[in-house]
Amino acid sequence: MDVRIKVLKTEFYEDIADEYLSEGRAVGPCPILKEGDTFLYKSGEEAVMPEGFCPWAWVDLYAAISRRAIDRAPREAGKEYWYKHENKTIECCTDGVRPVIFLLEAVPEEE
């Protein structure tokens, strides 16, 4: 199963940047990804990062992306699920100053 990766939000914490980064707020938010960017992970192309995706975010997200791609089992009756939609999850890169929030969505085979 393929996985659609959508950038939901990009954050930038100026106060933390000024306090801890050598260039402070001049580094700005993520220079690679923008809100609304969408990528498609093709499950048949094992570990191939989509073109234009951030390599650091890919390292952070690959395990969750590959789990989404192979997780085809429907939710068990009565089992609590954190998200409203069983085919969607929210993940984040680990950049503590300028994190990017992603929506991972399993794409049905028909698409």
C-alpha positions in Angstrom: 0.0 0.0 0.0 1.4 3.4 -0.9 1.5 6.3 1.5 0.6 9.9 0.8 2.8 12.3 2.9 1.3 15.8 3.3 3.0 18.7 5.1 0.4 20.0 7.5 2.4 22.7 9.3 5.9 24.1 9.6 6.9 25.7 12.9 9.8 27.9 13.9 10.6 28.8 17.5 12.5 32.1 17.3 13.1 32.3 21.0 14.8 28.9 21.1 16.8 29.6 17.9 18.1 32.9 19.4 19.0 31.2 22.6 20.7 28.1 21.2 21.6 28.4 17.6 24.8 30.2 16.4 22.7 32.0 13.7 19.6 32.4 15.8 16.4 33.3 14.1 18.3 33.8 10.8 18.0 30.1 10.2 14.2 30.5 9.8 11.7 27.7 9.3 12.4 24.6 7.3 13.9 25.7 4.0 13.0 22.5 2.1 9.3 21.8 2.9 6.3 24.1 2.8 2.8 23.7 4.2 0.6 21.9 1.7 3.5 20.0 0.0 2.4 16.5 -0.9 4.6 13.4 -1.7 3.8 9.8 -2.5 5.8 6.9 -1.1 5.5 3.9 -3.4 5.6 0.8 -1.2 7.1 -1.3 -4.0 10.1 1.0 -4.0 11.5 -0.1 -0.6 13.1 2.9 1.3 13.1 5.2 -1.7 12.6 8.8 -0.5 10.2 10.7 -2.7 11.9 13.3 -4.9 12.1 16.8 -3.2 11.5 15.4 0.3 13.8 16.5 3.2 16.5 13.8 3.8 16.5 14.5 7.6 12.7 14.2 7.8 12.9 11.0 5.8 15.2 9.5 8.4 12.8 10.5 11.1 9.7 9.3 9.4 10.6 6.2 7.4 9.7 3.7 10.1 6.2 5.2 10.4 5.8 5.5 6.6 6.8 1.9 6.1 4.4 0.8 8.9 1.6 2.7 7.2 2.4 1.0 3.9 2.2 -2.5 5.3 -0.5 -2.0 7.9 -3.6 -3.3 6.0 -5.4 -4.9 8.9 -8.7 -3.1 9.8 -9.1 -1.8 13.3 -10.3 -4.5 15.8 -13.8 -4.1 17.2 -13.6 -2.5 20.6 -10.0 -1.6 20.3 -9.3 2.1 21.1 -7.6 4.0 18.3 -6.0 7.4 18.9 -6.9 8.9 15.5 -10.3 9.6 14.1 -9.4 7.9 10.8 -7.7 4.5 10.9 -5.8 5.1 7.7 -4.2 8.4 8.8 -1.6 9.3 11.4 0.3 12.5 12.3 4.1 12.4 12.6 6.8 15.1 13.1 10.4 15.5 12.2 12.7 15.8 15.2 14.1 19.3 14.5 13.4 20.9 17.8 13.7 24.5 16.5 11.9 24.2 13.2 9.7 21.0 13.3 7.5 20.0 10.4 4.2 18.2 11.0 3.1 15.6 8.5 -0.1 13.7 7.7 0.6 10.1 6.6 -2.3 8.5 4.8 -2.5 5.0 3.5 -3.6 5.2 -0.2 -6.0 2.4 -1.2 -4.7 0.2 -4.1 -7.4 1.6 -6.4 -5.8 5.0 -6.4 
